[in-house]
Structures are given as C-alpha cells and as structure tokens.
Amino acid sequence: MSSGGVVARIEQDSPAALSGLRPDDRIVAVDTHELADVLDWQWHSEGNEIVVDIARGDESLTLSMTRELGEGWGIEFEAALFDGVRTCRNACAFCFMTQLPKGLRRSLYVRDDDFRLSFLQGNFVSLTNLSDADASRIIEQALTPLYFSLHAVNPDVRDRLVCAGEDRALERADQLLDAGIELHVQIVLVPGVNDAEQLMSSLTWLAEREGILSVGVVPLGFTGHQGAFDRSYEQPKDAAAVIDQVTPWHLAMRAAYGTGWVYLADEFYLSARRPLPPARDYDGFPQYENGIGLVRSFVDALAESAGELAAARTALADVGSTAVVVTGALFAPVLRDALGAAVPEAITSPPTGAGVRVLAVGNRFFGGNLSVTGLLTAEDIVKAIRADAGGSGAVGPTGSVTYLVPDVILNADGLTLDEVDVATLAELSGQRLRLVSSNARGLVEGLSALANPSG
C-alpha cells in the first residue's frame, strides 16, 4: 500500500476537521485509490462525499468526509509528492548537477526529472524517464501544461547531449500533444552541437505541432568544476548570431499567429550588447522562470518607481549615507544603467560619495561562465564586500554604508548555497547588511527604508 501523504494543517470547521482528521495523519487512499502525490488526492477527492483510509501512529482508520458544492476539504499536506522525487536516469553532457563541487548540501545534487513537478512547479523534464503508465496518467488527469526539455531533434545530437538509455522523448511528446497536453519547451544551446542548423531543425519540428505554447532558448551554463566545456555565448558575436537566427522565427510566428512563440534568454542580449526586446514582445512572459524576460521586467518596474528612487537618493545624500546594491557580474551593468536612467546621477562614481552604488560580485566559488545573482555564495559575497568596504568605508562624519543583499541568494530555509544565513553573512563581512527582495519593488522599498528609517 502507498505510504500516502502526511497532513500538515487542517482548517478550523472544515469538512476535514469535522470528519475527525488530524494533523500528522497520513492519508493513504481515497475511495480505495492509493495516493502517490497531491495530484492523486485532488483527482480522487473531487466528489463531495469520499471515504479516506488513514494511518494514525500504529492505527489504521477509515473516515467519511462530506462537503458542500464548491467547498474545499480544508487540508494542507506536508509535501506535494508523497512517494519522493523521481530522479533523472540520463547522463546529459551539460547537466548542471554533475558540475557542482563536493561538500554542498545533499539536496543540490538531486537530479529530478519528475513530470509532477513539471505540472506543479514548472520544472523542465526530459520525457525520457516517462513510463507508459505515467503518460496514461498525465492524459487521464489532464496535467497540462507540462515543461519539456527538448534540446535537439536529430537522433545523433540527442545521443550526444541527452545520453538517455532509452530515448522515446519525441514519441512521448507527440503522444501527449495528440491527447491535448500542451507543452512549454526549453532548448539549452551548446556551441557547435545543437545551434545553427540543428536549432533550425528543432524549431521546425516544434512549429509543425499544435500545442507547443512557447519555446525558450537558453545558453549553456557551466562551472569550473568540469572539463567538457570552456565557452558558451559570452562573446558578442556568438550571442548576436543566435539572436539573428531566432528573431526571424519570432517575427514570423507573431505575424502568423499573433504570438512570438520562441524567446531568447536575457543573457544573449546582454552578451551581444543588444537592446532587450520591449515587454510586449514577451507575450505575458511564459518562460519568466526560465530567465527569459527577467531583466526587461525589472528595468521597466524600476523606471515606474523613478520618483521614489529620486526621493530615496536625495534623503541618503542629505545624511551622507550610501546604499551599495549587491548583484551578480552579469546584471551589474544593467542595474547601473537602469538606476541611472530612472534617476539621473543616482550612481555615484567616487567610492566615498553618498547615494547609491552597485557592487558586482564575481562567482569564483563555481567558476566557469556563471554570473547570475542567484548562484552567488556567501564566500564570494563576503570577499567582495570586504574589498569594497576597504576602499569606501564610512561616508562623511555621520554617514554610513549599508549593503543591500537580494534574497534570491537564499533558499527556503534562509541559507546561501554554502549554507550561511544573513546574520552570519553580516558578521563575516564586518559590514551593515540589509536583505531586500530581488525584484525592482523590493530594491525601491529597501532604499526608501534606508533613507527614511523612522518611516
């Protein structure tokens, strides 16, 4: 029998509470259907009268539950997956998890390839680890849309990149699409492997199929703890070549269907030193969590807060204080330009000038071509802040320096990738730190709070 799902919380006076269900009970089955995850629970408990089998300590109990039409059961589970995460059996040449240094927390090395997390959280899956039963369940329960890592359609290229024991991913994709399951697709682009003509073949294959909602093309990311890769699309000419290849597809699909359909990761535009597309070209940002459109969204939101930024900068200058915004090396120039555009002269060049500065932090811990803020470790941040503070220090006789650290560097437990919390980060850096939300609104609120501490 399935282990079932552990109940974390129950709403007061809810159908679950009135039935006698308690927190820490384990719901094993609904109407004799064993539960593997919260999706099973939602599917089999859709009626208004159900019978649940539960495990309470060493006891096995059966409870009847009833609810009114449209009423929820009032149950929150400890985890969405009751039987654990399904891991990937592929040996993808560019798998990020295999490029990590030793000694990090164990969860970072888990290579999930779970279609349930694809539906619930937008995780991209290869479809190579999908069984016949999995495919049937996806179709029966209408788990749509899913997020599919395609990478290439050429069999030889797929063998080189995906390295699956049994590669039926394209067949699976067609099976799901034919059954009405829609897909968001990802292509991780590897120089000289699946770009150029191979990318054209992949886009053609996708364009011929109904139900492909969007295609995101992202560049290979690699650490310094591997020897297979030493370049991606960091050079302007390489990034520009991808933009020039994909843009005609984007324009043609928009002309034909009213949507751009294929979108490039922000890194391509930043590396090529080309303007970012306007927000309307992202069609609602369908691949925002895949790093596509984040910069455009941030820049536009910051521009909308120009008045608040100006007021905060003026207030900081009046008291001789400086806010130093910590960010990754890739985004630092963009942030400087965005702040400068929103508030002219908001970035002060002299290290002892009051106002706002941006501190670019390089990723020496992971190395390779990683330069995004979310992968910064406490080790690198501390080194960068110490070096910066050694050159700037306090500003003026009553002034001070505060480093604004974005919360994207922390996990749900409030720890960095090298397991340091914010209090320890501040202690190690020897400076005043303030955690802010990593979006534009969070930055503006952080600056305003520094400028008006009593407000």
N, C-alpha and C positions, 0 to 999 in steps of 0.2 A: 504493500500500500504506500502511496505517496506520503512524504513527510508533511506536506501541507504548508500553510502559511501562518506565521505567528501574529496574533492581533496585538498591535501596539497601543491603540486608543479606541475608545468607543464613545460616541456622542451620547450625552445625557438624554434620557427619554426617547432614544431612537429605537427602531424595531429590534436592532441587535441587543440593546440594553434590556428591553422589555422581555426578550426571549430568555434571558439569563446568561448570555455570552459575557465573558470577562476578558480583560487584558491578560495577555500571556497564554490564553487559549490558543491551540493550534487547530485551524480549520483544515481538515484532511480531505473532505469531499462534500459536494453539493448534489443532492438527489442521486447519490451513489457515484457521481463523476469525480474521480480523483483530480486534485488540483496541483499543477506544476508551477503556477505563477498567478499574478493578479489578473492577467488576461483571461485565464480559465475561470477565475472567480467571477469576473464581470460577465462572461459569456453564459455560464451555467446558472447565475443568480439573477438573470434578467426578469424572471417572473415575479409575481407579488406574493407567492407562497412557496417556500422552499424548506427542505429538510437538510440540516448540516450535520456531518459527523465531525466531532472534535476530540482532541486529546487534551486532557487537563491533568498534568502531572502523570501519574500512572493509570489514570482513569480514561476510559473511552465512553463518550456520551453522544447522544443524539438529541438535537434541539430543533423545534419547528419555529420558523420565523415568518411573519406576515407584515406586509406594509401596504400603504395606500398607493394608488396610481401616481407615479411621478416622484414618490418619496425615496430617499436614499436609505441604505441599510444602516449607515452610521458607523462604518468600520474603517479603520486605517491599519494597514499591515506594516510590520517592521521593514519588510523589503518587498520589492516588486517581483523578484524571482525567488520562488520557494525551493527550487532544486539546484541553485547555484548558476553561475555564469557559464555558458558554453564557450569553450576556448577554441582558438583557431588551430587547425592542423596543417596549414600551409607553411611554406618556408619562403615567403616573399622576400625578394632580394633587397628591398628597401624598407623592410619592417622596422619601424622606429623602436619598438620594444627591445629588439635584439641589439640595438646600438647603444643601449644605456650602460653607463659604468656600473660596477658592482657596488653593493653597500647601500642602495636606496631601499625605501620601504617596499615590501613584497608586492603590494597592490599595483605598483608601477610596472611590474613585469608581466602582468596578466594580459594576454593577447585575446581579447574577446572577439567572437565572430557570431554573435547571438542575434537572430532575427527579431527576438522580442525586444531587445534594447534598441534595435533599429526603429521599430514602431513606436516604442515608448519615449525614447530619448533622442532619436535622430542619428544614432551611431551608424556608420557605414559598414556594411558587411559584404563579404566576397561572393556569397551564394554557393561557394564550392563545398561548404560543410553542411548544406541543407539536405535532409533526407526526404524520401518520398512522403513520409508521414508529416514532416514539417511543412512541406509545400501544400499538402492537402489541408492542414490546419490553417495555414495563412489564408488560403482561399475560402475555407468554410467560415472562418471568423472575420473575414474581410479586413485583415490587418493591412490597411493601406493609408497613406503611402509608406513605402519602405525606402531605405537609402542604400544604394548599391555601388560598391567599388568595382568599376569595370576595368580601367587602366588600358586595355587593348582588346581587339577582337581577333587579331592574327594569332593562330594557334602557336606558332613558334615564339612569338613575342610573349604571349601569355605563359608559355613554359619557362621562359627566361625570367619573367617578372614575378608571377604568382606562385609558381612551383607547387601546384596542388597535386596530391596523389591521384585524385580523380577529378578532372575539371569539367563539370557539367554546368558551369555558371551561365553560359549563354543560353543553353537549353532551358535552365531554370527560369531565367529572365523572361524568355518567350512564354513559358508555361504560365507564369504569374501575370504577365501583361495580357495574355489571351483571356485570362479569367477576371480581368478588370482591376488587378492590383497595379496601382501607379507607382512609379519609381522616380526618385531623385538620384542622379548618377554623379559619381566622382571619378575623375581621371587624375592620378598622380603622375605628373610628367617627368620622365627621366631623359636627360640629354642623350641623343643618339640612339635611343631604344624605342620609345613609343611616341616620339614627337614627329614633326614634319609629316611625311606621307602616312605613317602609322596613325597619327592623330586624325588625319583626314578620313582614313578608313573607319576609325572608331566613330567619329561624328556622323559619317554617312550611315553606318549601321544603326545608330541610335535614331537618326532622323526618319528612318524608314518605319519606325514602330510607334504606334499610338500608345499613350500612357507614360511617355518619358516627360516628366514635368519640368525638369531642369537638368542641366549638365554643368558641373563645376570643374574647372581645370586648375589644378594647384601644382606648384613646383615641388620637386623632390627636396625633402629636408633631411639632412644627415648630421650626425655628431662626429666628433673627433675620435670616437672610440670604435672605429671600424676602418677597414682598408679598402672597401669596394668603391667608394665614391669620393671624389675630391672637388666636384663642381656641380652646380645646378644652373640657375639662370640669374646669377648675380651680376654678370656683365651686361651693360646696357644693350649691346647689340643682340645678345641672346634673348633677353626678355622682350625686346622690341620685335624680334622675328616671330615670337609666339603671338604677340598682340596683333601683328599684321596678318597672321594666318587665321586667327579666330574671329577677328572683328567682322570680316565679310559674312561669316556664318551668322553672327549675332544680328547683323543688319538685314540679312535675307530672311531669317526667321521672323523678325519683327514685322517686316513688310508683308510676309505671307500670313502670319498667324497672330500678329499683334503683341507678341512677346519675344524678348531677346533670346530666351531658351538656354543659350550657352554663355557662361560668365567666367571671367578670369579672376584668380586670386589677386588681392591687393598688391602682393609682392612683385608681380610682373610690372605693374605701372610704376611702383616706387623704384625698382631696379632700372627700368628703362628711362626713368626721369620723364615720364609722360603724365599728362593731366589725368586724374581719376575721372571716370565717367560720372555724369550727373546722377542724382538719386533715382530719377525716373527710369534710367536705363537698367536698374536692378530689379524692376518689376516686383516690388514688395520684398526684396531680399530673401529669396527662397533658400539661399545657401549661406546665410549670415553666419551660422555657427561653424561653417567651414572656412571662415576667414575671408569671405567674399562680400565686400561692401562695408566692412567694419570701419575702415578709415573714412570713407565718404560719409557714413552716418555720423561719426564722431566730429568731423570737421564742420558739417552742417549744423549739428546741435550746438557746437561751441560758438559758431557765428551768431546763432539765435540768442546767445547769452552775452553779447558784447557789452551791453550796459552794465550788467552785474560784474563782469570781469574788470571793466574800467573802474568801477567804484571800489572793488577789492584791491586793485593795484594801487589806486590813489591812497587808500587807507593804510596799506602796508608801507608805502613810501613815506607817509606822514610820520610814522613811528620808527622809521629806519629799519624795518624788518624785511626779510627775504623769504620767499617760499621757493623751494627747489623741488621741481617735479621730477620724480624718478621714473624712467621708462627705458625700454629696450633700444638698442642701437638703430634698428630699422625705423622705428616710429619717431625717434627723437627729432630729426629734421622736419618731419611733417608737423609735429606738435609745435615746434618753434615757429614755423611759418603760420600755422593756424592761430596761435596766440597773437602773433604779430599782426595778422590780418584782422582779427577780431578787435584787438586793442593796440593801435599803433604804438610802437616803442615799449610794449609790455615786457619784452625780453631785454634785460639789462646786460650789456656786454661786460663791463668791468665786474670782476668777481666780488668786489666789495660794495656794489650798488644795490640799493634797496629795490624791492619789487618782486619779479618772478623770473626764475631761471629754469632751464631744462637740463637735467643730468642724464646723459646717455650712458647706459651700463652694458658693457660687452659681456657675452656669455662665454667665459673661459672655462667654466665648470664642464659644460657639454662640448664646447668647441664646435668644429665643423662650420656649417653655414647658419646656425641657429641664432636668430637675432630678435625674436619676438619677446614681448614683455612677460607673457605668461609662463615662459620657461626659465626665468631668472631664478637663481638660488640666493639664499641668504649670504653665502660665501662671497659671491660676486658683488652683491649689493653693498655689503659691509665694506669691501675693499674700495669700491667706487666712492662711497660716502666719505670714508676716511681720507681718501686722496683729495676729494673736493673740499672737505672742511679744512684741510691743511692749507689750502690756498685762499679760502674765503673767510672762514671763521665768523665771528660776530660782526654785525654791521652797525657802526655808529656807537655812541656811548650807551644808548639804551636799547639798541636794536638786537635782533636775534635771527637765527636761521632755523627754519623748520623744513624737514624733508617730507614731502608728500609721497607716500608709497601706495601704489594701486593694489587693491585687494585681489586682483587676478593672479597674484603670485601665491595665494594661499588656497589650500583645499578646504573641504567642508569642516575639517577639524581645526582650521586656523593655523595650519603649518605650511611652510615652504617645502619645495621639493627635497631639500636636505633637512627637513624636519626641525625647523626653527620657528618659534612663534614671534609675534610682533614685539612683545616686551623684551624678549632676548635679542631680537634684531636691533632694537634701540640701544640696549646695553652694550652689545658688541661694537656698534658703530660709534658709540660715545656721543651721539647727537640726538636732538629732539626730533622724533618721528611722529607722523600722523597718518593713519590708514584712511584712504579715500576710495570710493567706488571707482572702478576703472572706466566708466563711461564719462561723457562730457559733463553731464549733470553733476556727477559725483565730484569731478575736479572743480567745477564752479562753486559748489557748496563747500568744498574743503578750503578753497581760497577765501571765500566770504567768511567762513568761521574763523580763520586765522586773522583776517583783517578786522573782525568785529567780535572778539572773544566774549564780550559781555552780552552780545545779541542772541 
